[in-house]
């Protein structure tokens, strides 16, 4: 029996098994086996010689955004209207057969937008060019799932399933679970919170399925079996996602209003260039980009060019971006902006900067 057949059998068994206290251990084992087989399917042995998954696209700009969707939902049209790049667009499916990059200039940042070929159901198993598309998505900083407003819910469910199967987790944080494999000592289990989904026995059963008999496990949140399996696999990617509903000119105003209220969603029309400014705002927010301006002593701030950083960037990160030796010569910094209690505030390397802060670095 091949891996695909084994995956199918386990999925069917999970679907028909009633979820209750008596079956929770059985379901936990099934989920562990399913995750193992999916990993084997996605990451074949090196001896198989299958190298070069994905498209050869150099990462450029301050962030990378991957456009994912079924054929003919408007991905190429969106790239054409938001960037200077021209991607062939037509009313027939699979017009785009490779990855086409473009740059969105916004708030002083250059955001790389990748128009990827349309994927189909079964992409995670290699149908179409699904594996290559998903390999690129795993290297991006943000995923835009583009949907046809008239078929949005069906397409959304199928695409989420394909990405989930490939280890891409959308709009979720990495589980707060400490996990370390040891050489001896058995399984040391502990939790700092009350667990309602997991138990020590469940943890041991799942670890034994992975042939792990010595490990240290600490739950810092009430995680599920699926989240614990993600931690064991250690190959999951956690990405922000925006659901873009295109062709809103083809549906009713009531439907447009309903779709616009869905979390992480934006409604647009590429043909009529409707709501594209708001899409840019949401891309900026989901990427959590920050503009940091510099100032020399005795001179006004330089607002002509910003240093683009991510949310949580410290003074030390900015120093590294300015020059690799600046941290060694650092004495203190003066910061003006919303991250300070007063302006200017004298801060150290660990100070976290906010959007549009101005920084002046003082050397020893």
Phi, psi and omega in degrees: 000129181284172181297320181298321179292320178296317178299315180299317180296317181293318179300319179293320180293321177297319182294324184268354179276126178291141182266108176206181182301323184290334185253001187296323179290320178298316179295322178299318178294318179299318180294322178295316178297318180299315179297322178297312181295321179295323178295320178296324180290320183279330183236080180295158181303149181299332180295341181290341176074014180276091182249166173078028176299140177100176180259147182277084180237119181289135178284128179219169181080190183269344179198158180240132180239128180257128177267115182238140178178171176288164178301147173064034175260354176109019182296313181294322178297319178297317178299319182295321184276340183258345180227175177274357181282146177248116176250132183300128178231140181206171184278356179260160185285157176059040174293319178270123183246354177219182182271126181243116182269151173215167182240128173260113174277121183209129179052036179082359180257152173253111183255119181281124179248125182253119174272110183258153178303148178299139179255159183238168178300133184094010181300323182294342179262006175103003180289144183061223175248030186304316183295322180292319179298314183291328177297322177290319180302324181294338181266359184272167178263343181207141176250130169253115175268112183266131187230150172280124185303333181278343179230027190302314187294318180295312181297318182300313181299316182294318181293318178299321180295318180296316181291321177300316180299328182270011175084018176259121181254123186261133175052035175228157178264157176296134181303139181274074181231125175273127182218126179216127178281135179245171179273336181201174175103000179074198182258116178263113184247139177205162179211140179264357178228165175286127182263128178252346182251336186235162175214169180299320180297317179298317179300315180296317180299316181293317179296320179296327176298330178267012180060035177252116184243353178225113182198161175246126183232128177227115177273122177255002176209164182280078185272163179263174177298320180298319180291323177294320177297321177301320180294319179295316182297323176058024177231021179275148178242128182253112187234143171289153184218140172243130176265113182255116179265109181266168177064041179289346177287353181257001180235170183287161178296326178297318180291321177299316179298319180294315181294324181294338182269355178289140180303139177060029182245151175224134178257133183217169167225112180293322182297319182258004179054046181267131171069020181288330177297319179293325177298318177299318178301317181291324176299315179300313182295316182291330176281345179056047179276151181226138177261123179242126180255149182254159180216133173269155180299129177079003181237157177289159180299150178267098180268005182285332182214126181261152169271120183269120180235173176265160176305136180093002180291138181257174176302322179299317179299319180294319178301318179297324179290325180290308177198139187295339181264357187294327180297322180294331182262002187292134175250302174196175178228149172256130183234133172248134176144188187286349179276355184250159177279331177209160184238131355277154177245135177278125186226167177257189184295333186274357182296131180272129184266157180242172182299133177069021171291152175247134183233138173235118184266129179254129182267163177292000000 
